[in-house]
């Protein structure tokens, strides 16, 4: 925003996905908005760009993992059309954590 990095998104397709959902899926692996820039529409802008790119690539699904205790992010993704479809675990340091898998159809 005005020359200041405010948000970041990393997407993966094909074999670059952290879970193999196939060649017709896109993963949003990272989506961060700095706290000073939250509630300004940047997350929505980035998600919409992911959908636009998925449509351009003729993909049918976008998926992501969100920490089971990150309720604000879960609500945001639900508002953007994502639904909880599963979960996977990961290790953070020595602590086992659970991410919800959320998916949305590309239309």
CORKATA-V808305 format. One record per residue. N is the residue number from 0. RES is the residue in three letters. BURIAL is 1 if it has 16 or more other C-alpha atoms within 10 Angstrom, else 0. D_LAST is the distance of its C-alpha to the last C-alpha in Angstrom with 2 decimals. Layout:
n->N res->RES burial->BURIAL d_last->D_LAST
n->N res->RES burial->BURIAL d_last->D_LAST
//
This chain:
n->0 res->UNK burial->0 d_last->28.84
n->1 res->UNK burial->0 d_last->31.78
n->2 res->UNK burial->0 d_last->32.38
n->3 res->UNK burial->0 d_last->32.19
n->4 res->UNK burial->0 d_last->29.75
n->5 res->UNK burial->0 d_last->27.93
n->6 res->UNK burial->1 d_last->24.80
n->7 res->UNK burial->0 d_last->23.59
n->8 res->UNK burial->0 d_last->20.52
n->9 res->UNK burial->0 d_last->20.70
n->10 res->UNK burial->1 d_last->17.86
n->11 res->UNK burial->1 d_last->18.60
n->12 res->UNK burial->1 d_last->17.21
n->13 res->UNK burial->0 d_last->19.08
n->14 res->UNK burial->0 d_last->22.51
n->15 res->UNK burial->0 d_last->22.53
n->16 res->UNK burial->1 d_last->20.53
n->17 res->UNK burial->0 d_last->23.06
n->18 res->UNK burial->0 d_last->21.94
n->19 res->UNK burial->0 d_last->21.06
n->20 res->UNK burial->1 d_last->17.62
n->21 res->UNK burial->0 d_last->17.53
n->22 res->UNK burial->0 d_last->16.47
n->23 res->UNK burial->0 d_last->12.76
n->24 res->UNK burial->1 d_last->12.66
n->25 res->UNK burial->1 d_last->13.32
n->26 res->UNK burial->1 d_last->15.87
n->27 res->UNK burial->1 d_last->16.67
n->28 res->UNK burial->0 d_last->20.38
n->29 res->UNK burial->0 d_last->21.87
n->30 res->UNK burial->1 d_last->21.03
n->31 res->UNK burial->0 d_last->24.20
n->32 res->UNK burial->1 d_last->25.22
n->33 res->UNK burial->0 d_last->29.00
n->34 res->UNK burial->0 d_last->30.45
n->35 res->UNK burial->0 d_last->31.94
n->36 res->UNK burial->0 d_last->28.52
n->37 res->UNK burial->0 d_last->26.62
n->38 res->UNK burial->0 d_last->25.37
n->39 res->UNK burial->0 d_last->24.90
n->40 res->UNK burial->0 d_last->21.11
n->41 res->UNK burial->1 d_last->21.12
n->42 res->UNK burial->1 d_last->19.10
n->43 res->UNK burial->0 d_last->16.34
n->44 res->UNK burial->0 d_last->16.67
n->45 res->UNK burial->1 d_last->16.48
n->46 res->UNK burial->1 d_last->13.45
n->47 res->UNK burial->0 d_last->11.60
n->48 res->UNK burial->0 d_last->13.15
n->49 res->UNK burial->1 d_last->12.03
n->50 res->UNK burial->1 d_last->8.27
n->51 res->UNK burial->0 d_last->9.48
n->52 res->UNK burial->0 d_last->11.55
n->53 res->UNK burial->1 d_last->9.23
n->54 res->UNK burial->0 d_last->7.24
n->55 res->UNK burial->0 d_last->10.93
n->56 res->UNK burial->0 d_last->12.05
n->57 res->UNK burial->0 d_last->9.67
n->58 res->UNK burial->1 d_last->9.23
n->59 res->UNK burial->1 d_last->7.46
n->60 res->UNK burial->1 d_last->8.80
n->61 res->UNK burial->1 d_last->10.55
n->62 res->UNK burial->1 d_last->13.86
n->63 res->UNK burial->1 d_last->17.02
n->64 res->UNK burial->1 d_last->20.48
n->65 res->UNK burial->1 d_last->22.15
n->66 res->UNK burial->1 d_last->25.84
n->67 res->UNK burial->0 d_last->26.66
n->68 res->UNK burial->0 d_last->28.88
n->69 res->UNK burial->0 d_last->26.61
n->70 res->UNK burial->0 d_last->25.72
n->71 res->UNK burial->0 d_last->24.77
n->72 res->UNK burial->0 d_last->22.11
n->73 res->UNK burial->1 d_last->20.86
n->74 res->UNK burial->0 d_last->20.66
n->75 res->UNK burial->0 d_last->18.81
n->76 res->UNK burial->1 d_last->16.12
n->77 res->UNK burial->0 d_last->15.93
n->78 res->UNK burial->0 d_last->15.62
n->79 res->UNK burial->0 d_last->12.63
n->80 res->UNK burial->0 d_last->10.85
n->81 res->UNK burial->1 d_last->12.60
n->82 res->UNK burial->1 d_last->14.87
n->83 res->UNK burial->1 d_last->18.06
n->84 res->UNK burial->0 d_last->18.05
n->85 res->UNK burial->0 d_last->21.29
n->86 res->UNK burial->0 d_last->23.72
n->87 res->UNK burial->0 d_last->25.79
n->88 res->UNK burial->0 d_last->29.09
n->89 res->UNK burial->0 d_last->30.40
n->90 res->UNK burial->0 d_last->33.81
n->91 res->UNK burial->0 d_last->34.59
n->92 res->UNK burial->0 d_last->38.21
n->93 res->UNK burial->0 d_last->39.80
n->94 res->UNK burial->0 d_last->37.54
n->95 res->UNK burial->0 d_last->34.93
n->96 res->UNK burial->0 d_last->31.72
n->97 res->UNK burial->1 d_last->28.63
n->98 res->UNK burial->1 d_last->25.03
n->99 res->UNK burial->1 d_last->22.37
n->100 res->UNK burial->1 d_last->19.38
n->101 res->UNK burial->1 d_last->16.21
n->102 res->UNK burial->1 d_last->12.73
n->103 res->UNK burial->1 d_last->9.19
n->104 res->UNK burial->0 d_last->6.19
n->105 res->UNK burial->1 d_last->3.78
n->106 res->UNK burial->0 d_last->0.00
//
